[in-house]
Structures are given as C-alpha cells and as structure tokens.
Amino acid sequence: MRMQSLASIVVATILSLGVVAAVPASAHKEHTDFITNAEYIKGHLEQAAANKQSGNIEMAIAHAAHPIDEVFALMEGPLSEPSPKRAADLKAALENLPNSIESDTAQVVSQKVSDTTAMLDEAVKVFAGNESEELTTKAGVISGLLETAAGEYEDGVMGGKVVEMIEYQDSITFIARAKAIFNSIKAELPENGADELAELFSNLDSQTKAMASLEEVKTAIGGITHEFEEMLELESGKEEKLDGWGYIDRIKELLDKSVAEYKEGNSKEAKALAVEAYLDNYEFIESDIAQENRELMEKIEIDMRVELVQMIDAGKPAAEVESHVDGIKTDLETARAVVTPEFPLAAVVLASVAATILAGLFYTRRKGGLAPF
C-alpha cells in the first residue's frame, strides 16, 4: 500500500465564503494528516466488508489488516495524548477485525466496520475538534486521499489491466472516500465550482473503472485539486517532491530517529517513525528498484515494513534493532545505484563541463576576431 507524504493545505482566509482559519499552519497540517489517516482506514474497512460480502476472504483479511499494520501507528501517539482510552479501544478493534474475518458472517463484519468507523469519527473530533469540519481541512484531506490514490493506481493497473488487485482496490476506495467528503461539503461551495467538481469526480470514476492510463487519472486528480485551491483561494501547501536519492536519504534519517527513540524507551514513537519511513517514502521508489532488482526491493520492504515493526512491538534489544536498521541502510545504498535523482549528478557535471568548454571557445573566437556562434 502506498501512501504518499500527505498534502498539506496552508491555512488562509476564504474570502468568498467568509470563513477564517484560526490555527497555526503546523497544527493545521497535523490535524489534516490525522484525519486523512482516519479516512485511509475507513477505506480499507469498507473494502474488507465488500470483499467479505463477495466471498473473497483473502482480500478481505488483507484490507482488514492494513490499518493496524500500516496506518494506525501514525495516529496512536497523537490520539493517546488527549484520550488514551479511545486510542486503546480503537487499536483493539482494528487488531480484532482481521482475526475474525473468516469466522464471522458478512453481516457481523459489516457491523464491526460500522462500529470501528464510528470510533474513528470520535477520534477525529477529539483530536482535531471543530477544525475537522472546516472547508480548508476537508479540502486538504481530499487532496491527500487523491494523491495517494494515484500512487496506488500506478501500482495496480498496467496496460489497461489490473496487475495488483489490492492496490487497485485501494485506489478505488480512496477516491470514493474523497468523493464522499466532497459530497458532504458540496452545498457549502459556490454552485458553479461544485458542479465542475462533481463532473471531474464522475470522469475520474469512469477512468478508473475503464483502467485508463495513469496520465489520464493523474490529470483528472490534478484538475480536482486545482479547482479546490482556486475556489477556496488556497495556496498549494504540498511538500517539495523528492527525487530517488532524496527519498533514500530521508528513509535513512527516519530510521536513525526510530532507533534513537527506541533506545530512549519510546517504542510508540519508534514504530511511528519506522512506518513513516516505509509508507511515506519507500513506497515511492519501490517500482524503480523492482525494475532492476525485484529481489532487493522485496527484501528491503519486508525488512522495513514487517520485521522492523515486529521487532519494535516485541521489545527486542536495542542493539538488535539497530543492527537490523543498519542492514536496511546498507541495502538502500545498494538500491541507490538504480534509483536515480531527477537530475543525476553525472548529467549536472557533464552540463557544467560543456558550458565551460563552450564559454572558452566563444571567448577564444572573439579574442581572435572570429564571428561568434
């Protein structure tokens, strides 16, 4: 599952609607990220129930397991501060669901999903308060969901065919969650803009159902994001995109921070950093590594996504955790050779040398009385 570094909408005054954001930008981003993670979980739970209903038990279990394996660690710490009991109860519900998918009836699974969704809604209200209802926040959540949906679609569809069903379903359900949020605020938006957004969402649904090209899907998603920014007079607050080497450097930094927190006895923080390293960073370079060395890509994924998290949960000695992280970092350096930055160093050096040579030739010609190029 791919979950990009979540889109952050900068707090601004919404002149046309008369709504004023009154929280610092950092707090706004933290709240937006928390709510977006809750929406990811809702999407997975909905897919778990749908797959159970259709008899696809394996896929239902996979979707039910994703929230507790990959997402909740990013919410647990922030939620535990204002409400430790809610955090514990939500964690227990998410842990229980994948273990009961096979034995429970479809109706019971559906009820558990509904109950857990209600718990997520309560968690959002406790953590984000009234800000969770603001248009700026909801626009940011929609943007984050759609951005991640594009990444999942890239992994799930190739050449007009579904190649990875779980990623394709992730894409579909995240788009559905974004559309549901849009429908909940549609009446508050200017009529013309709301109608245009409805059409864009409809086109996006048609494209994903028809397994259209990634470029078409990204164009539709970009149109929705741009329309929100323009309509609500918001600035784009997206983080600067990293190239392949940048992601590797960030992953190593997050892993080092995870080890440091673990040594201090902060296992929750250590786990959250480990999850962030994989979920918000490694997933964006997996496909590049796989093209050259699938075995290495899968080894790094398992070592980071599964084994490191399990070691932290099991309370393994800090020296063992650090040694395991060192192994991941070594493999990442091996992968660096096939994950080229947007402007590879060699190309930059070559361009610089070429410019120097051309400048020298130009100067020589002028000095010798020859016509310039």
N, C-alpha and C positions, 0 to 999 in steps of 0.2 A: 504494500500500500504506500502511496506517495502522498506525502503531504508536504506541500511546499511551505517555506517560511511565510507566515500569513500576512496578507495585505493589510497595511495599516492606513486608515484614513485620518488625515490631520484634522484636528478639531478646528472648526471655523463657524462663522455666523451664517446661518441660512437666511439670507435676506428675503428671498421670495416667500418664505414660509413663516418668518418671524420667530424661528426657534434658535436659541443661543446655547452653545455648548459651554459648560462652566467647569470643566475638569481639565487638569494638565494633560498635555499630549501623551506623556508616558503612561499615565493612568488609563487614558482612553484606549491606548493600544493594548494594554494588559487586559482590560475588560473585553475588548473586541476579540482578542486571541482566545480568551477563556470561553466566550460564547460560541466562537467558531468551532472550538474543540468539542463543545457540547453538541453542536449540530453534526459534526462528523460521527459522533457516537450514535445519535438518533438515526442517521442514515444507515449505519451498519445494523442497528437493531431492526429497522424496517426491512432490510434485505434478509436478515436472519429469519424473520417471521414469514416473509414471502417465499423464501426457499423451503422452509419447513412445510408451508401450505402446499407447495408443488411437489413435495416428496424428495427434494434434493437435500438430504440430510448433511452430506459432506460440506456443501457450500453454506448451509445454514450454520453449521458449527464454526466454519471459518469466519463468517461475518460476526457471529456472536463473540468470538474470541478476540477479534481485532481491537475492540475498545479497551479491554483490560490489558492486552499485550502491548499496545502501541500508543494509546491516546490518554488514558486516564492518569498516567504518571505526570502528564503536563498540567493536570487540573488538581491533583490531590493536595499538593503543598499549598497553593493559593486558597483552596476551599477549606483546608484544615485550620487555617488561622481564624476565620470568623465562626466556623461551625465544624468542629472535629467529628461530632456525631453524624452529621449529614455526609461528610466525606467517608466515614467508615461504613455507613449504611449503603451508600452508592457503590462503593468498592465491592462490598459483599454481594450486592445484586448483580453487578457486572461479572463477578467471578463465578456466581452460581449458574448464570444463563447457559454458557457453552456446555457445562456438565450435565444439563438437564434437557438439552435439545432432543436427544434421541429418545429418551423415555417419556417425555411429556407429550400430550396431544398438541395439535396445531392450535387449538383454542387456548390451552394453558400458556403456550409460548407467546401467543398474541397478547394475552393478559399481562404476562410478565414484562413484555416490551412496553405496553402502555403504562404500567406502574413505574418502570425504570425511567421512561420518558418524562413522567410527572416529577420524578425525583430530580432529573436534570433541570427541568424548568425551575424548580425550587432553588437548586444550587445557583443557577444564573441570577435569580432575584436576590439571593443572599450576597453573592459576590459583587455583582455589578449594580444592583439597586435600580433606580429609575433610569439610569443611563442605558440599560438594556432595551428600553423602549424608544430611545431616540433614533431619529432617521439616520443620523451620521453613523451611529453604531451599526444599525442594521445594514446600511449600505456597505460598510466595511466587512461585515460577516458575509454578505452576498459575494463580494469581490473575492474574499478568501476561499470560499467554497468553490467558486467557478474556476479560480486559478488552479486549485488542486484537482478539480475535475478534468481540466485539460491535461494535466500530467498523468492522471490515471488512464485517460482515453489514449494517450500516446503509447502507454504500455499494453493496453488491452486490445487495440484494433490496429491491424496492418493490412494494407492492400484490400480494403473493403470487407475484411473478415475479422471475426473475434478470435484472437490468438490467446488471450488470457481472460477467462470469463470473470474471475473475481475482480480484476482491475476494471473491466468494462462495467460491471455492476456497480462498483464504487463510483465511477464517473456518472452513471445514470442517476444514482441515488443522491449524490452531492448536488447535481443540477436540480433535482427535484426539491431538495431542501432549500436551495437558493430561491427557486420559484415560489415555494410556499411562503417564504419570508416576504418576497416581493408582493404576493397576493395579499398578505396581511397589512401592508402599508400602501397599497395601490390607491386607495381612496384619499390618502393624505398628499398624494403627489399631483402636480399640475396635470390636467387631463391629457393634453397632447403628448407630454412626455410619458405618462403612464401607458397610453395606447401604443406608443412606439416600443416601449419596453416589453409589453405583452406580445407584440409581434416578433420581437427579437428572441424572446424566450420560446415562442412557438417554432420559429425557424431552427433554433438550437435543438429542440426536441426532435424535430424531423430529421436533422442532420445526424444526430447520434443514433437514432433508430435505423437510419439507412446506412450506417457505418461509413459516413462521409470521410474525406481526408482530414488529417489533423489541422491543416492550414485553414480549411473551411470552419472547423469547430472553433479554432482559436480566434478567427476573425469575428465570429458571432459573439464569443465571450468578450472580446475586446470592445465590441460595439455596446454591449450591456454595461460594462464597467465605465466606458467613456460617457455614456448617457447619464449615468448616476452622477458622475463627477460634474458634468456640465449643468445638469438640472438642479443639483443641490449646491452649486457654486463651491465645490470642494476642490482642494488641491490633491493631486495624487501623492499618497504618502508611502508608496511602495519602497521597500529597501532596495539598495543598489544590487543589481544582479551580479553574481559571482561567476567567474569562469571556472573551468575544471580544477585548476590548481588552487584557486581561491577556496573552493569547497573542501578540498583536501586539507588545506591549512586550517580552515575553520573546524573541521571534524577533529583534527588533532588537538586543537586548542580546547574544544569542549570535552574531549576525553581526558585531557590533563586536569581540567577543572573537576571532572567527575571523580577522578582518583583522589584529588585533594580533599574534596568534600567527604568522600568515603573514609579517608584516613582520620578526619575530624569526627567521625561517627554520624555524619548526616546522610544516612542511606537514602532517604527520600529525594534529597537534592541531587545526590549522585546518580540515582536512577533517572530522574528527570533530564539531567544533562546528557546521559547516555542515550536516552530515547530521542532527544533533540538532535544529537549528532547523527543518528541514523535517519530519523523521519524527515527532518527539515533540511538535510544536507546530502547524506549519502545517496538517497533515492534519486537525486538529480544527476548523478554521474554513473549510476548502475548500468544504464544501457550502453554508455560509451565503453566502459570496461568490458562488458559482456561481448561486445563486437569483436574484441581482440582476445579475450581470455575469460570465458564464462566461468570456468572453474574457480579462478581467482575472485571474480565478482561474487559468486555464491559463498565462497569461504569467508570473505570479509563480511558479507551480510549476516551469515549465521553467527560468526564470532561477535558481531556488534549487537544485532537485534535480539538474538536468543541467548547465547551463552553469557555475555557480559551482564545482561539484565538478570539472568538466573543466578549468577554468582553474587550479585548485589543482594538479591532477595534472600539468598541462602545464608548471607552473612559470612562469606568466605574471608579468610585472612587478607588484609590489605595488600600484603606482598604478592599474593596470588592474583588479585585483581589487577594490580599494577603490571605484573608480568604479562597478563593476558592483553592488557591495553597496549603494552609495548609491541606485542606480536601484531596487533591490528595496525598500529602505526607503521611497522615495517612493511606490511602488505600494502598499505596505502601508498608508500613511497614506490613500491614496485608498480602499482597502478598508475602512478603519476606519468609514467612514460607514454601511456595511451590516452590519458585524459589531458588533451592539450588546452591551453588557455585560449581565450578569444583571439588574442594577438600573440602568438607564440614568440618567445624570446628570440629565437633564431631569425624570425621574419623581421622583428624590430631591428636587430643588429644589422641584418642584410640591407634593410631600407636605409639605415643610418650611414652605412659604408657607401652605398650607391649615391646617396645625396652628397656626401663629402667628395666623392670622385667627380660627380657632375659639376659641383661648385668649383673644384680645382680646374677642370677643363674649361669652364666658362671664363674663369679668371685668366687662364693662360692665353685663350683666344683673344680676349680683349687687350691683354698686355701686348700681344704680338701684332695688333692691328687687324685681326681677323674678325669677320662678322660674327656676332653672337648667334646662338642656335635659333 
